[in-house]
Amino acid sequence: WLRLRRFEKGWLGVLMVAGLVGVWTWLLPGWGIPNHPRGLVQEAVSSPRWKGGFGARQFIWRTTGLMVKDHPIRGIGWGHYYFLHAAYQGALYSSTDKPHDRPTVGQVPQVHSDPLQVLAESGPLGSIAFLWLGFAAFGMGLVRVSRSRSPDETGLIWALWTGLGLIAFHSAVDFPLRQPQPALLAAFFLSGLSVLAIGGKKAKRESPVLRYAMVPLGLLFVILGTIGLRDQVALKTGFETSLAAMRLPQVDLREERLNRATEILEGIQYPLPETQDRWLYLSRVRLGLNDPDGALAALEEARKYRHNLALYQAWREYGQAIRSPKVVLDSVLGMIRYNPNWAGYHQEAAELWKLLGNETENNRQEELAKKFKV
């Protein structure tokens, strides 16, 4: 009986390791993530930026490097990266003094590297604490495996350690610890290793909180994961519904679809950076419903969460809807700040300055439009 129990526990660990690797691999092909129908690997390989290695990530990391250069000791402040990235991205474009080949730029909520973002936001001291925590977690798992007196626990320990390893890999080139689901999963793995590091009956006696915490942590992981996926799917569905509605020639049917898109977007409550795009989508939907006041209210909410090109594009649509050249000009100047080397924005600003009677600014923007013409 004891041999059978040990055999079962050993295979349980092997199955957990296989399951973790399997789930991680499943997310890469196209059937894993709703927002990436072709799969992360296929999208990366087919992207023209793939030729530069990490491509877009390299540019993001260079942008983050400017923040570290400007704030080498204390950092830019915890949680401030999202609000400052677009401005630094514009500064990086401006430093090249070369024409940009597209009007849009990447909408980047995170660094795509947890260690680098910690360095940018909290400086060297924050990085030391972050790395110490990471190495301590792996050290605890490795030491426990090497000193384990209970062979039937080794498989479980390796399963927990493998889970932390996969999260650490993603952490180096992505931002899993900035999202609740993988962060809670990491806490779940850590609590398991903490219990097993004490071992046997001593674990039951000295760490009951950690042992019992594993169950609610696991439940939280499942609940938040379900809610997060639901809201991200709702964001995509609401956007696509509104986009399709705008193309409908029938007024009644268009209003019905736009009202449906409004219900979907207003139902999003999950506080992830990605889902805050709902305010930009809502502003467009309300403009489609001839509700400029509602669109303005949505844009004011979006201003709290969005500091990028998409925000000013939405403001431009609002200015055009209410026929205000001043609002349109302010939005175009905002877009120039974030993408200063695109000739189209300078040409648009020149025309608006001319309409408002400012020949000096009109001439200056026309010169910049000629300089950056592709």
C-alpha positions as CSV (number, residue, x, y, z in Angstrom):
1,W,0.0,0.0,0.0
2,L,2.8,2.4,0.9
3,R,4.6,1.6,-2.4
4,L,1.4,2.2,-4.3
5,R,0.9,5.6,-2.5
6,R,4.4,6.7,-3.3
7,F,4.0,5.6,-7.0
8,E,0.8,7.6,-7.2
9,K,2.3,10.7,-5.7
10,G,5.4,10.4,-8.0
11,W,3.2,10.2,-11.1
12,L,1.1,13.0,-9.8
13,G,4.2,15.3,-9.9
14,V,5.1,14.1,-13.4
15,L,1.6,14.8,-14.6
16,M,1.6,18.3,-13.0
17,V,4.9,19.1,-14.8
18,A,3.4,17.8,-18.1
19,G,0.2,19.8,-17.6
20,L,2.1,23.0,-16.9
21,V,4.2,22.7,-20.0
22,G,1.2,21.6,-22.0
23,V,-0.9,24.6,-21.0
24,W,2.0,27.0,-21.6
25,T,2.5,25.5,-25.1
26,W,-1.2,25.6,-25.8
27,L,-1.3,29.3,-25.4
28,L,1.1,29.8,-28.2
29,P,-0.9,28.4,-31.2
30,G,-4.0,30.1,-32.5
31,W,-6.6,28.4,-30.4
32,G,-5.3,29.6,-27.1
33,I,-5.9,33.4,-27.0
34,P,-9.0,35.1,-28.5
35,N,-7.1,38.3,-29.3
36,H,-4.4,36.4,-31.3
37,P,-6.3,34.1,-33.7
38,R,-3.2,33.0,-35.6
39,G,-1.2,32.3,-32.4
40,L,1.7,34.2,-30.8
41,V,4.4,32.3,-32.5
42,Q,2.9,32.7,-36.0
43,E,2.2,36.4,-35.5
44,A,5.8,37.0,-34.3
45,V,7.4,35.1,-37.2
46,S,5.2,36.7,-39.9
47,S,5.7,40.2,-38.5
48,P,8.2,42.4,-40.5
49,R,9.7,43.3,-37.1
50,W,10.8,39.7,-36.5
51,K,13.9,40.4,-38.7
52,G,15.2,42.6,-35.9
53,G,15.2,39.8,-33.4
54,F,12.7,40.8,-30.7
55,G,11.7,43.7,-33.0
56,A,9.0,45.7,-31.2
57,R,10.3,44.7,-27.8
58,Q,13.7,46.1,-28.6
59,F,12.1,49.4,-29.4
60,I,10.1,49.3,-26.1
61,W,13.2,48.4,-24.1
62,R,15.1,51.3,-25.7
63,T,12.2,53.6,-24.8
64,T,12.4,52.3,-21.2
65,G,16.2,52.9,-21.3
66,L,15.5,56.6,-21.7
67,M,13.4,56.6,-18.5
68,V,16.2,54.8,-16.6
69,K,18.7,57.4,-18.0
70,D,16.6,60.3,-16.8
71,H,15.8,58.8,-13.4
72,P,18.7,56.4,-12.5
73,I,18.3,56.5,-8.7
74,R,14.7,56.7,-7.7
75,G,13.0,55.7,-10.9
76,I,9.9,57.3,-12.4
77,G,7.6,56.1,-9.7
78,W,5.7,52.9,-9.2
79,G,2.8,52.5,-11.7
80,H,3.9,55.6,-13.7
81,Y,5.3,53.7,-16.7
82,Y,1.9,53.4,-18.4
83,F,1.4,57.2,-18.3
84,L,4.9,58.2,-19.4
85,H,5.7,55.6,-22.1
86,A,4.1,57.3,-25.1
87,A,5.9,60.6,-24.4
88,Y,9.3,58.8,-24.2
89,Q,8.4,56.9,-27.3
90,G,7.9,60.2,-29.1
91,A,11.2,61.5,-27.8
92,L,12.9,58.3,-29.1
93,Y,11.3,58.9,-32.6
94,S,12.4,62.5,-32.5
95,S,16.0,61.7,-31.6
96,T,16.3,59.7,-34.9
97,D,15.2,62.7,-37.0
98,K,14.1,60.3,-39.7
99,P,10.6,60.1,-41.3
100,H,8.3,57.5,-39.7
101,D,6.5,55.2,-42.2
102,R,3.1,55.0,-40.5
103,P,0.7,57.3,-38.6
104,T,0.2,54.9,-35.7
105,V,2.7,53.8,-33.0
106,G,2.5,50.9,-30.6
107,Q,0.0,51.1,-27.7
108,V,2.3,49.8,-24.9
109,P,0.8,49.4,-21.4
110,Q,3.8,47.5,-20.1
111,V,7.6,47.1,-20.7
112,H,7.2,43.5,-21.8
113,S,9.9,42.7,-19.2
114,D,9.0,42.7,-15.5
115,P,12.6,43.2,-14.3
116,L,13.2,46.1,-16.6
117,Q,9.9,47.8,-15.6
118,V,10.8,47.4,-11.9
119,L,14.1,49.1,-12.6
120,A,12.5,51.9,-14.5
121,E,9.8,52.5,-11.9
122,S,11.6,51.9,-8.6
123,G,15.3,52.2,-9.4
124,P,18.2,49.9,-8.3
125,L,16.8,49.3,-4.8
126,G,13.5,48.0,-6.3
127,S,15.4,45.8,-8.7
128,I,17.5,44.3,-5.9
129,A,14.4,43.4,-3.9
130,F,12.7,42.0,-7.0
131,L,15.6,39.8,-8.0
132,W,16.2,38.7,-4.4
133,L,12.6,37.5,-4.2
134,G,13.0,35.6,-7.5
135,F,16.3,33.9,-6.6
136,A,15.0,33.1,-3.1
137,A,12.0,31.3,-4.6
138,F,14.1,29.2,-6.9
139,G,16.7,28.6,-4.3
140,M,14.0,27.3,-1.9
141,G,12.7,24.9,-4.5
142,L,16.1,23.6,-5.5
143,V,17.4,23.2,-1.9
144,R,14.2,21.3,-0.9
145,V,14.5,18.9,-3.8
146,S,18.2,18.2,-3.1
147,R,17.5,17.6,0.7
148,S,14.2,15.9,0.4
149,R,13.9,12.9,2.6
150,S,10.5,11.9,1.1
151,P,10.8,10.7,-2.5
152,D,7.1,10.8,-3.0
153,E,7.2,14.6,-2.6
154,T,9.9,15.2,-5.2
155,G,7.6,15.1,-8.2
156,L,5.3,17.7,-6.6
157,I,8.2,19.9,-5.8
158,W,9.5,19.8,-9.3
159,A,6.0,20.5,-10.6
160,L,5.8,23.7,-8.5
161,W,9.3,24.7,-9.4
162,T,8.5,24.1,-13.1
163,G,5.5,26.4,-12.8
164,L,7.7,29.2,-11.3
165,G,10.2,28.6,-14.0
166,L,7.7,29.1,-16.8
167,I,6.4,32.3,-15.1
168,A,9.9,33.6,-14.7
169,F,10.6,33.0,-18.4
170,H,7.6,35.0,-19.4
171,S,8.5,37.6,-16.8
172,A,11.8,38.3,-18.6
173,V,10.2,39.0,-21.9
174,D,6.6,39.9,-21.0
175,F,4.6,41.1,-18.0
176,P,2.8,38.2,-16.3
177,L,3.4,39.6,-12.8
178,R,1.4,42.7,-13.7
179,Q,-1.7,40.7,-14.2
180,P,-3.7,39.1,-11.4
181,Q,-4.0,35.5,-12.7
182,P,-0.3,34.6,-13.2
183,A,0.6,36.7,-10.1
184,L,-1.8,34.6,-8.0
185,L,-0.6,31.4,-9.7
186,A,3.0,32.4,-8.7
187,A,1.8,32.9,-5.1
188,F,0.1,29.5,-5.2
189,F,3.4,27.8,-6.3
190,L,5.4,29.8,-3.7
191,S,3.0,28.8,-0.9
192,G,3.3,25.2,-1.9
193,L,7.1,25.3,-1.9
194,S,7.0,27.1,1.5
195,V,4.9,24.3,3.0
196,L,7.0,21.5,1.5
197,A,10.3,23.3,2.5
198,I,9.4,22.7,6.2
199,G,8.3,19.1,5.5
200,G,6.2,16.3,7.1
201,K,4.3,16.7,10.3
202,K,6.4,19.8,11.1
203,A,4.7,21.6,8.2
204,K,1.3,20.8,9.5
205,R,2.3,22.1,12.9
206,E,4.2,25.3,12.0
207,S,2.7,26.5,8.8
208,P,-1.1,25.8,8.8
209,V,-1.8,29.2,7.3
210,L,0.3,28.5,4.2
211,R,-1.1,25.0,3.9
212,Y,-4.7,26.2,4.0
213,A,-3.9,29.2,1.8
214,M,-3.2,27.1,-1.2
215,V,-6.9,26.2,-1.7
216,P,-8.3,29.8,-1.7
217,L,-5.4,31.0,-3.8
218,G,-6.2,28.3,-6.3
219,L,-9.9,29.3,-6.3
220,L,-9.0,33.0,-6.7
221,F,-6.8,32.1,-9.7
222,V,-9.7,30.3,-11.4
223,I,-12.2,33.0,-10.6
224,L,-10.1,35.9,-11.7
225,G,-8.9,34.1,-14.8
226,T,-12.5,33.4,-15.8
227,I,-13.6,37.0,-15.2
228,G,-10.5,38.4,-17.0
229,L,-11.0,36.3,-20.0
230,R,-14.7,37.2,-20.1
231,D,-14.0,40.9,-20.0
232,Q,-11.3,40.8,-22.6
233,V,-13.6,38.8,-24.9
234,A,-16.3,41.4,-24.2
235,L,-13.9,44.2,-25.1
236,K,-13.2,42.6,-28.5
237,T,-16.9,41.7,-29.1
238,G,-18.1,45.3,-28.2
239,F,-15.5,46.8,-30.5
240,E,-16.3,44.5,-33.4
241,T,-20.1,45.0,-32.9
242,S,-19.7,48.8,-33.0
243,L,-17.4,48.6,-36.1
244,A,-19.9,46.4,-38.0
245,A,-22.8,48.7,-36.9
246,M,-21.2,51.8,-38.3
247,R,-21.2,50.2,-41.8
248,L,-24.9,49.4,-41.8
249,P,-27.0,51.6,-44.1
250,Q,-30.3,51.0,-42.1
251,V,-30.6,53.6,-39.4
252,D,-32.8,51.5,-37.1
253,L,-30.6,48.5,-37.3
254,R,-27.5,50.6,-36.8
255,E,-28.8,52.1,-33.7
256,E,-29.9,48.7,-32.3
257,R,-26.4,47.3,-32.9
258,L,-24.7,50.4,-31.4
259,N,-26.9,50.1,-28.3
260,R,-25.9,46.5,-28.0
261,A,-22.3,47.5,-28.2
262,T,-22.8,50.0,-25.5
263,E,-24.3,47.4,-23.2
264,I,-21.3,45.1,-23.8
265,L,-18.7,47.7,-23.2
266,E,-20.4,49.2,-20.2
267,G,-20.5,45.7,-18.6
268,I,-16.7,45.5,-18.5
269,Q,-15.6,45.9,-14.8
270,Y,-12.2,44.1,-14.7
271,P,-9.4,46.6,-13.9
272,L,-6.8,45.5,-16.4
273,P,-4.9,48.1,-18.5
274,E,-6.1,46.5,-21.7
275,T,-9.8,46.7,-20.8
276,Q,-9.7,50.5,-20.3
277,D,-9.9,50.9,-24.1
278,R,-13.6,50.5,-23.5
279,W,-13.8,54.2,-22.9
280,L,-12.4,55.0,-26.3
281,Y,-14.8,52.6,-28.0
282,L,-17.7,54.0,-26.0
283,S,-16.9,57.5,-27.1
284,R,-17.1,56.4,-30.8
285,V,-20.3,54.4,-30.2
286,R,-22.0,57.4,-28.5
287,L,-20.9,59.7,-31.4
288,G,-22.6,57.2,-33.7
289,L,-25.7,57.5,-31.6
290,N,-25.5,61.3,-31.9
291,D,-24.7,61.7,-28.2
292,P,-21.7,64.1,-28.1
293,D,-22.2,64.7,-24.3
294,G,-21.9,61.0,-23.6
295,A,-18.9,60.8,-25.9
296,L,-17.2,63.7,-24.0
297,A,-17.9,61.9,-20.7
298,A,-16.3,58.7,-22.0
299,L,-13.2,60.7,-23.3
300,E,-12.8,62.3,-19.9
301,E,-12.8,58.8,-18.3
302,A,-10.3,57.6,-20.9
303,R,-8.0,60.5,-20.1
304,K,-7.5,58.9,-16.6
305,Y,-6.2,55.6,-18.1
306,R,-4.9,56.4,-21.6
307,H,-1.9,58.6,-22.4
308,N,-1.2,57.6,-26.0
309,L,-2.0,58.2,-29.6
310,A,-5.3,56.4,-29.5
311,L,-6.7,58.9,-27.0
312,Y,-6.0,61.9,-29.3
313,Q,-7.4,60.0,-32.3
314,A,-10.6,59.7,-30.4
315,W,-10.5,63.4,-29.4
316,R,-10.0,64.2,-33.1
317,E,-13.1,62.2,-34.0
318,Y,-15.0,64.1,-31.3
319,G,-13.8,67.5,-32.5
320,Q,-14.8,66.6,-36.1
321,A,-18.3,65.5,-34.9
322,I,-18.9,68.8,-33.1
323,R,-17.2,70.8,-35.9
324,S,-14.6,72.4,-33.6
325,P,-11.3,73.2,-35.4
326,K,-9.7,74.1,-32.1
327,V,-10.5,70.6,-30.5
328,V,-9.3,68.9,-33.7
329,L,-6.0,71.0,-33.7
330,D,-5.3,70.2,-30.0
331,S,-5.8,66.5,-30.7
332,V,-3.5,66.6,-33.8
333,L,-0.8,68.4,-31.7
334,G,-1.1,65.7,-29.1
335,M,-0.6,63.1,-31.8
336,I,2.5,65.0,-33.0
337,R,3.9,64.7,-29.5
338,Y,3.7,61.0,-29.6
339,N,4.6,60.5,-33.3
340,P,6.6,63.6,-34.3
341,N,8.2,62.2,-37.5
342,W,5.0,61.4,-39.4
343,A,4.4,64.0,-42.2
344,G,0.6,63.5,-42.3
345,Y,0.1,65.0,-38.8
346,H,2.2,68.0,-39.6
347,Q,0.3,68.7,-42.8
348,E,-3.0,68.4,-41.0
349,A,-1.8,70.8,-38.3
350,A,-0.7,73.2,-41.0
351,E,-4.1,73.3,-42.6
352,L,-5.8,73.8,-39.2
353,W,-3.5,76.6,-38.2
354,K,-4.3,78.2,-41.6
355,L,-8.0,77.9,-40.9
356,L,-7.5,79.5,-37.5
357,G,-5.5,82.4,-39.1
358,N,-2.0,81.6,-37.7
359,E,0.4,81.9,-40.7
360,T,3.5,81.5,-38.6
361,E,2.5,78.1,-37.3
362,N,1.1,77.1,-40.7
363,N,4.5,77.7,-42.3
364,R,6.4,75.9,-39.6
365,Q,4.2,72.8,-39.8
366,E,4.4,72.8,-43.6
367,E,8.2,72.8,-43.4
368,L,8.1,69.8,-41.0
369,A,5.7,68.0,-43.3
370,K,8.1,68.4,-46.2
371,K,11.0,67.2,-44.0
372,F,9.3,64.0,-42.9
373,K,7.6,63.2,-46.2
374,V,8.2,59.5,-47.1
